[in-house]
């Protein structure tokens, strides 16, 4: 949800580094899973539905054009900081 809110706050093309402790979120963007899910009607290769489909649909709809016009990098961080 934080990635959605953060990207929705942007009003013009810019460079963004989005850090997440969720490997699922980072991989969905960096490995183009999101694009595949849209093409496959929100299904995984196993034919099961994508987890958190409502959030992914919101992310996809609200950010597709924005993501195409800016440099956005998603990076994985550890969730436990010492």
Secondary structure, DSSP 8 states (H G I E B T S, - for coil): -HHHHHHHT--S--EEEEEES-HHHHHHHHT-HHHHHHHTTSB-TTS-B-TTHHHHHHHHHHHHHHHHTSEEEEEE--S---
